[in-house]
């Protein structure tokens, strides 16, 4: 059994690493969507966060999100990166639109 290599990524400043949720396979009416018609996911789970924005006084601003939060983000926000074979988005905290609760 091959041992998997664990990759650790630590975002800098106010950046957040997000694992996008899978795109919907079916519409609300039950129609199966082909890969070319699927919308780019705008919802994901926070995997890692940076220490916060560097303030003028040398301190760090507090982050509004934490690891494990489900968030909504803009369709074209952030940068797509592949980490350990899985797609992720890395973006600034200000690009996150909302935290999904419940």
C-alpha positions in Angstrom: 0.0 0.0 0.0 1.6 3.3 -1.1 1.7 6.0 1.5 0.1 9.3 0.4 2.1 12.4 0.7 0.4 15.0 2.8 0.6 18.5 1.5 0.3 21.4 4.0 -0.7 24.9 2.7 -0.8 27.9 5.0 -2.3 31.0 3.3 -0.7 34.4 4.0 -2.2 37.5 5.4 -6.0 37.7 4.9 -6.2 34.8 2.3 -8.4 31.8 2.7 -8.1 28.3 1.1 -11.5 26.9 0.1 -12.4 23.4 -1.2 -15.4 24.1 -3.6 -18.4 21.8 -3.2 -19.3 19.7 -6.2 -21.4 21.2 -8.9 -25.0 20.1 -9.1 -25.5 17.0 -11.3 -29.3 17.5 -11.7 -31.6 20.5 -11.9 -34.5 21.0 -9.5 -36.7 19.3 -12.1 -34.5 16.2 -12.2 -32.8 16.9 -15.5 -29.2 15.5 -15.6 -26.7 18.2 -16.6 -23.7 17.4 -18.8 -20.3 18.6 -17.7 -20.3 21.5 -20.1 -23.6 22.9 -18.7 -22.6 22.7 -15.0 -22.3 26.1 -13.2 -19.0 26.9 -11.6 -19.4 26.2 -7.8 -19.9 29.2 -5.6 -20.0 27.4 -2.3 -17.2 25.7 -0.5 -15.6 24.7 2.8 -12.8 26.7 4.4 -9.7 24.4 4.6 -7.1 26.9 5.9 -6.9 30.6 6.8 -4.1 33.1 7.0 -3.1 35.0 10.2 -5.1 38.1 9.2 -4.5 41.4 7.4 -1.4 43.2 8.6 -2.5 46.5 10.2 -0.6 49.8 10.2 0.2 49.4 13.9 2.0 46.0 13.2 -0.9 43.9 14.6 -3.1 41.5 12.7 -6.8 42.0 11.9 -9.1 39.2 13.1 -10.5 36.8 10.5 -14.3 36.5 10.2 -14.2 32.9 9.0 -12.7 29.8 10.5 -11.6 26.3 9.3 -14.7 24.2 8.6 -17.1 27.1 7.7 -19.2 26.7 4.6 -19.0 29.9 2.6 -20.4 31.5 -0.5 -18.0 33.3 -2.8 -18.2 35.2 -6.1 -18.3 33.1 -9.3 -14.9 34.5 -10.6 -13.3 35.1 -7.2 -9.9 33.9 -6.2 -7.4 31.7 -8.0 -7.9 28.0 -8.7 -5.1 25.8 -7.4 -4.5 22.0 -7.3 -3.3 20.6 -4.0 -2.6 16.9 -3.7 -4.7 16.3 -6.8 -7.8 18.2 -5.6 -9.1 21.5 -6.9 -9.1 24.4 -4.4 -9.7 28.2 -4.5 -7.5 30.6 -2.7 -8.9 34.1 -2.2 -8.8 37.2 0.1 -11.3 37.2 2.9 -13.1 40.2 1.4 -14.0 38.0 -1.7 -16.1 35.8 0.5 -19.8 36.9 0.4 -21.3 35.0 3.3 -21.0 32.2 5.8 -23.7 29.5 5.4 -25.3 28.7 8.8 -27.4 25.8 9.7 
